[in-house]
Amino acid sequence: MTTAVVQPTPDLAAEADARFEGIADPVEQALAVLAWAGETFGQQFAITSSMADGLLAHLAGRAVPGVNVVFLDTGYHFAETIGTRDWIAGVLPITLVNVTPPQTVAEQDAVHGARLHDRDPDLCCSLRKVQPLARVLAGFSAWGSGVRRDEAATRAGTRVVDWDAKRGMVKVNPLAAWTQDDVDAYIAEHQVPVNPLQEIGFASIGCAPCTRPVAAGEDPRAGRWAGRGKTECGLHV
C-alpha cells in the first residue's frame, strides 16, 4: 500500500459510490471497491471485522495485501471469536490491529457496577466499542465494514461507498449488495475461516452476554440484544 495523498470528502465518496454501484457481480464489485480504497488512501485505509467469519478480511487481503484489519477486543467475546481472530490473522495476508477499551471489564464494573450490558447496553457498547473504534480510526482516512443490506431493515439503505460524517471519513461497505447465498458460495469456494458458533445458530456474533442463536426464519440480527429494543451497537450509525 502507498502513502495516502487523497483528502477524504463527501464528493469523493459519492463519485466512487456511483462508479461501483453499477458492478453486478458481487465479488468483482467488492474487490474493485477495496482496491480503490487501498490505492486511494494507502496505509490510511483499514477494515473492521467482528470475526464472525474471515470473508471481508479474505477479500481485502486479495485486493490490498497487508491491509489493516481492526478487531474490537471488548473483553466480552466468545472464546470461539478470539480463536477465529487468531486463525484469520495466522492464515490471511492481513495486519491485525487488536483494539482494547481503556478499562478492563473488572475496572468498568468497579465504576459502573457489574453487568452494565444488562442495565445500560448503549453505554456499555459506547465504552467498549464505539469510543475505542473512534480512537483508532482517528489515525485513518477511510475504513471499511462487512455491513450488508439484507441483514436488517436498519441496513437496507447501505451504500457501497459512503461518507461517515460523524468521523469525517470515507466508509466503504464492499459486501453491501451481497446476499447470504453470495456469502456462503464465496466461503465454500475459498475455504474462508468461519466462527464455529455459526454452526449452532449464531447468525450475527457480538459480545457473549448480548448474543444468542437465532431461530429459523428470524432476522439474522435478532439474536443481538434480544428483547431489549436495541438493534445496533452504534458503530455503523
N, C-alpha and C positions, 0 to 999 in steps of 0.2 A: 504494500500500500504506500501511496505517496503522501507528502505533507499537504494538508488542506490549504487550498488557496481560494476557495469559493465561499463567499459570505452567505449563510442561510437566510432566505427571505420567503415570505408568503408567495410571492410571484414565482420564485424558483420552484417551490413545491407544487403550485397549481399547474405550471407548464409541464413538469415531469409527470404529474398525475394524468393529464390529458394525453400525454405521449404513451404511457404504459397501460392505461386502462383498456386500450383497444387490442391488446395482445390476447388472443383467445386461449391459447394453450397455457394452462396454469403453471407448469414447470418452466416453460420459456419466459413467461411473464415474471415469475419470482426471481429467476436468475438474472433477468435483464434489470429489474429494479435494484437488486442487491449489487450487481456490478456497477450500475450507475452511481449508487451511494458510495461505494468504495472508491471509484475513480474521482468522484466529485469532492469527497471530504477526507479521503485518505485515513490517517490514524485518528481523525476526529469523528469517525463513524463507529458505532457499536450496536450490537443487538442485545436484547434481553431474552432470557429463557427461564421458564418455570421448571424445566426438566421433567415435564410430563412425557416428553419424548425428545429425540435429537433431530427432528425434522428441519426446523429452521436453522439450527446450527450446521446441519449437513449441507443444506443449500448454500448458506453463507460461506462455509468453508470451500465449496466449489467455486463460488463467484469471487470471493475475496479471501484467499488463503491467509491464515493467521489472524482473521477478524477477531476483534474483542467481543467476548460473549459474557454479558453481565448476569450474574446469578445473585438474587437477594436471599442471603442465608439468614433467615429470620430467627432461628433458634427453635422453631416450632415444626420443622419439616419432618415428614415421614422418613424413616431410615432408607426406604426404597428410593426416595427422591435424592437423597445425598449420594446413594450408590449410583444412581443414574447420572448425576452430575460428574462423579469421578470417572465413570465409564466413558462418557462423552468426551471429557477433557483428555482422556487417555488414547482415544482412537480417532478423533477427528482433528483436522488441521486448523484448530482454533486456539485463541488465547483466552483462558478462563479468567474472569475478573470476579472474584468472590467478595461480595459486599455484606458486611455485618452492621447492625444498628449500633449506636454509641453505647447503649446499655445492654447487658445480658438480660435474659429472662428474669433471673433472680433479682437483678438490680431494678428492673422495671416493676417487679412485684413489690419491692420494698417501697417504691414511690407511689404506685397507683393501686396496690393491692393485687392479690392473686387473681388469675383468670380474667384479666381485663378484656380479653377477647369475647367473653360471655356477657359482660356488663356494658361495654362500650366498644364494639368491634371496629367502628370507624376510627376511634382514637388509636386502637391497637394497630390497625393497618397503617395509619399515618406514622406512628412511631417506628414500626419495624419494616415498613415497605416504602411508603411514599417519600418520607423525608430522606432515608438513606439513598433511594434512587435519585432524588433531586441533587444530592451532594455529588454523587459520582458522575451524573450526566452533565454537571456544570463544566466538566472538562472536555465535553464533546460538542460537536456542531449538529450532529444528526444521530438518530437512533432508530432501531427497528424492533418490531414485536411480531409475535405469531398470531395476532388477533384475526379472527375470521368472521365474515358477515353471518354465516349460518349458525354461529354458536349461541346467539341470544338476540332478542329484539333490540336490546341496547346497542348492539354492534352492527345492525343491519346496514347502516349508512357509512361504514368504514371505507375510507379511501385508500387506494394503493400507495399514494404519496400524499401526505397531509402536512399542514403547518401546526405544530404544537405551540399554540400561543402562550400557554402557561409557562413553558420553559424557554420560549424563543428559539426553537429548534425545528428542523425538518424531521418529520417522523415517517418512516416507511413501514408499510404493512404488506410484505410480499405475499402472504397467504390470504389476503382479504377475500379474494374471489374463489378460494378453494372450497370444495365440498368434503365431507367425510370420506367419500369414495376416493377422491383425489389423494387425500392423506394416506388412506390405507394402501392404495396402489403404489405410491412412492415409497412408503416404508417397507413394503414387501419386496419391491424391486431392488432397493438399495440396501436392504437389511439394516435399516436405521435402528439404533438403540431406542427402546421404549421402556418407560417406567412400568415395572411389573404390576403396579396397582391397577393399571388399565385392564388387566386380565380378570379382575374381580369386581368390575363395575364402576371404577372411578373414571368418569369421562373428563372431568376437569379437576386438576390436582393442585391444591394450595396447602396451607398450613393444616397440620393434623387435627387440631381441635375444632376447626371450622369447615371440614370437608368430609362428605360421606359419599358412598356409591349412589348411582342413580338407577332408577327402575326403568324397565323397558318402556320406551315412548316418552320418557321425561326429557325436558330440555337438558342439553349436555352440562349446563352450569347450575342445574337445580340442586346439585349436591354441595354447592358453596354457600355457606351461611344459611343453611336450610331453616326455614321458619322464622327468620329474623328480618325480613323485608329489606335485605341488602343483596345487591347483585354484582357490585364492582368494588374492588379494593381501593380504587382511586388512582391507579397508575395510568389508566387509559382514558380518563375523563377530565 
